[in-house]
Amino acid sequence: MFALGLALAACGKGGPPPSPTARLIGTWEQMRDPDPTKGLVPLPKMTFGEDGTLVMELPRKDNPVRDKYEWKFDSEHAGSITLGITHEPDGRHETMALRIVSDDELKVEGKSPATFRRK
């Protein structure tokens, strides 16, 4: 029985679900807008690191952009979480509200809503 419990724990079953911030860890790519009038634009990527780093990339051929931030959990309310974001070069602070829809989808909320898929 003890070995079965260890096996289940090792598989991630039987224990508490991962925290919302633990579910963020990894790389997420914005989904293409279904509206064909929006055109084909490079899709941004966000990579949340366990160490609190956030790398945002816009993979444009002629002028790729890569910005580095720090993120910290701020609050959780009704399924949405708010992160405090600090831009590393200039120390600028902002917040990011998002909802983790599933293990493979998250939605950034606010004035520029977007849906991201785990890459």
N, C-alpha and C positions, 0 to 999 in steps of 0.2 A: 504494500500500500504506500509506504514511504517513497519508494522508487517511482511509482506512478505519479505521485504529487510532484516530485522533482522534474519528471518528464513533462508534465503539464505546465509547470512554471517555466521551464526552458522553452517551451513552444509559445509562451505568452498567453496561455489559457488558464483560467482559474484564478488569476490575480486581478487586481483592480485595473480598469482601463487606463491607458496612458493619458497623462495630462494634456490639455490642449496645446501647450507650448511644445511638448515632446512630439506631438503629431506634426508640428510645423517643420521639423528638422528635415532638410533635404532641398532639392531643386524643384522649382515650380515654373512652368512656362504658361504665359497668358494664352488663352484660347482665342482663335480667330473670331472676329465679329461676324455673325451670320448675315449682316446687312451688306450686300454686294457693293453698295455705293460708298462704303468706307475705304475701298481699295485694298491693295495688298501692302501692308506695312510690316516692318520687322516686329516680331513679337518679343516683348521684354521677358526676361527670366529673373527670378529671385531665388537666392540660395540662403537659407537660414542655417547657420552653424550652431552646434551644441554649445560653443564657447561664447555665444551672444553676438556673433558677427552676422551681418546681412550684406550680401553682395547683390547689387542690381545691375543687370547687363541689358543693353540694347544692341543686338548683333547686326548693326548696319555695315554693309560692305565698305563704303567709303569713309565712315567715321564711327567706328564702334565706341560705345560708351560703357564704362565700368565704374560704378561708384560703390564705395564701401561705407557701411554704417554699423552702428551697434544697436541691438534691440534688447528690450527688457519687458517682461510681462507687466502690464499696468492693472488691468481689471478684466472681469468676465461678467457678462450680464445677458441673460436670455439667449444663450447660445452664441453670442458674439464675444470676441476677445479684443481688447485694446492693448496695443504695444506702444511703448515709448521708443522713438527712433531718434538716434543722434548721428548726424552726419560727421564723419571723422575729421575731414580736413578743417572745417570751420566751426564745429561744435553746435551747429544749428539743431534745434529740437523740434520734433513734430510728433503727431500720433498717427497710428494706422489702426483702423477698425477692420476686422475681418471675421468671417464665419467659416468654420471648417465643415463643409457639407459631407465629406466622406474622407476615407484615407487617401483618395486620389484627386480630390477637388476642394478648392477653397475659393471664397469670394471676398474680394476687397470691397469694402463698403465706403460710402462717403460721396464726395463730389465727383470722383472719377471711378465709378464702380467697374470692376473687371473680374472675370472668372479665370482661375489658373488651374492647371492640371499638373499632377506630379510627373516629373520627367524621369 
